[in-house]
Amino acid sequence: MKKLLTLVMTAALILTLSSIFASAADTIDPDGYKFDIKTINGKVENEIGIIITSQDAIASANLNWPVIIICEKVSDNVYKVKQDPILPKGTAPSLTLNKDEIIIAIHSSSSDITQKEQYKNVEQKVAASNVKPGMYFTFEGIDLEKGTVNNGKAICSAKAPENVPGESSKPAESSEASSAASSAAASSAAPQEESNGTSSIAASAASSSGVTSEIEAESGLSTTTIIIIIAAVVVVVAVVGIILAKKKK
């Protein structure tokens, strides 16, 4: 029996550690990251990044496989991310660029950063996938008005650059974390006429959602990974409890 319990505990710990390492390997913080930009209003090719500034350029840009980041202008050479990145699905999404909006498209044929020797742009693709709404881009070696690029860099930041009118210096918050916070607030405001048991369950669920979202926002772990970790911890605690109970007998 003791051997079985030991095996269960070991498996749970290995599962937890594997989930953490796998998630960490696939996560690159885009804050401060410099994305390489090859051209403006050109065509997406293997392992490059481009910027699109016009609606006419979208049709010929080959947007089937890059990560697509839509930004709006907030100041000279400063653009703000409007929404979550559009991840590649093999078909070009239907996009409409409004005035003072641009698209940053980052391509790689892999999303596995352990293959960076074979796919030189894979780290940039992973970083682009982690960009959040409310982040900012500034540009070096890029003239959007003239459509020229000279060793171009699109630099991402969580905070607004200094001296940008009307923009808060507060770091960008992930849309998932914001949504979870709103859900938690709504749950806590539920009618008091519910029974104590139902209210406790609702409060517990809201609290769990908030904790999970906070962990995800701070650590970069996916929700699935966090659930696996929590499940593994519960298994370990349960096994330890069983062992202690048997020792008392």
ChimeraX attribute file (.defattr): number of C-alpha atoms within 10 A of each C-alpha:
attribute: neighborCount
match mode: 1-to-1
recipient: residues
	/A:1	7
	/A:2	8
	/A:3	8
	/A:4	9
	/A:5	15
	/A:6	15
	/A:7	12
	/A:8	16
	/A:9	20
	/A:10	13
	/A:11	15
	/A:12	20
	/A:13	17
	/A:14	13
	/A:15	15
	/A:16	20
	/A:17	14
	/A:18	14
	/A:19	19
	/A:20	17
	/A:21	10
	/A:22	12
	/A:23	17
	/A:24	14
	/A:25	12
	/A:26	17
	/A:27	19
	/A:28	19
	/A:29	17
	/A:30	21
	/A:31	20
	/A:32	14
	/A:33	18
	/A:34	19
	/A:35	26
	/A:36	19
	/A:37	23
	/A:38	20
	/A:39	20
	/A:40	25
	/A:41	21
	/A:42	17
	/A:43	21
	/A:44	23
	/A:45	17
	/A:46	15
	/A:47	18
	/A:48	22
	/A:49	29
	/A:50	26
	/A:51	28
	/A:52	23
	/A:53	20
	/A:54	17
	/A:55	16
	/A:56	12
	/A:57	15
	/A:58	21
	/A:59	12
	/A:60	11
	/A:61	19
	/A:62	16
	/A:63	23
	/A:64	16
	/A:65	21
	/A:66	29
	/A:67	24
	/A:68	26
	/A:69	24
	/A:70	23
	/A:71	23
	/A:72	19
	/A:73	17
	/A:74	17
	/A:75	16
	/A:76	8
	/A:77	13
	/A:78	17
	/A:79	23
	/A:80	26
	/A:81	24
	/A:82	17
	/A:83	16
	/A:84	18
	/A:85	19
	/A:86	16
	/A:87	16
	/A:88	17
	/A:89	12
	/A:90	10
	/A:91	10
	/A:92	16
	/A:93	14
	/A:94	8
	/A:95	11
	/A:96	12
	/A:97	17
	/A:98	11
	/A:99	11
	/A:100	13
	/A:101	20
	/A:102	23
	/A:103	23
	/A:104	23
	/A:105	27
	/A:106	31
	/A:107	26
	/A:108	24
	/A:109	16
	/A:110	18
	/A:111	19
	/A:112	16
	/A:113	20
	/A:114	13
	/A:115	14
	/A:116	15
	/A:117	9
	/A:118	11
	/A:119	17
	/A:120	17
	/A:121	24
	/A:122	24
	/A:123	22
	/A:124	26
	/A:125	28
	/A:126	23
	/A:127	22
	/A:128	27
	/A:129	24
	/A:130	19
	/A:131	25
	/A:132	24
	/A:133	20
	/A:134	25
	/A:135	23
	/A:136	28
	/A:137	28
	/A:138	19
	/A:139	18
	/A:140	16
	/A:141	13
	/A:142	22
	/A:143	14
	/A:144	16
	/A:145	8
	/A:146	8
	/A:147	14
	/A:148	15
	/A:149	18
	/A:150	12
	/A:151	12
	/A:152	21
	/A:153	20
	/A:154	22
	/A:155	18
	/A:156	25
	/A:157	23
	/A:158	22
	/A:159	18
	/A:160	25
	/A:161	16
	/A:162	9
	/A:163	9
	/A:164	13
	/A:165	10
	/A:166	9
	/A:167	15
	/A:168	13
	/A:169	13
	/A:170	10
	/A:171	14
	/A:172	19
	/A:173	14
	/A:174	20
	/A:175	15
	/A:176	15
	/A:177	20
	/A:178	15
	/A:179	13
	/A:180	19
	/A:181	19
	/A:182	14
	/A:183	16
	/A:184	21
	/A:185	15
	/A:186	11
	/A:187	17
	/A:188	16
	/A:189	10
	/A:190	12
	/A:191	9
	/A:192	9
	/A:193	7
	/A:194	10
	/A:195	9
	/A:196	10
	/A:197	8
	/A:198	10
	/A:199	17
	/A:200	12
	/A:201	11
	/A:202	16
	/A:203	17
	/A:204	15
	/A:205	14
	/A:206	21
	/A:207	19
	/A:208	13
	/A:209	18
	/A:210	21
	/A:211	16
	/A:212	19
	/A:213	24
	/A:214	17
	/A:215	16
	/A:216	19
	/A:217	18
	/A:218	10
	/A:219	14
	/A:220	17
	/A:221	20
	/A:222	18
	/A:223	15
	/A:224	12
	/A:225	17
	/A:226	20
	/A:227	13
	/A:228	16
	/A:229	20
	/A:230	14
	/A:231	15
	/A:232	21
	/A:233	16
	/A:234	13
	/A:235	17
	/A:236	20
	/A:237	13
	/A:238	13
	/A:239	16
	/A:240	15
	/A:241	12
	/A:242	12
	/A:243	15
	/A:244	11
	/A:245	10
	/A:246	9
	/A:247	8
	/A:248	6
	/A:249	5
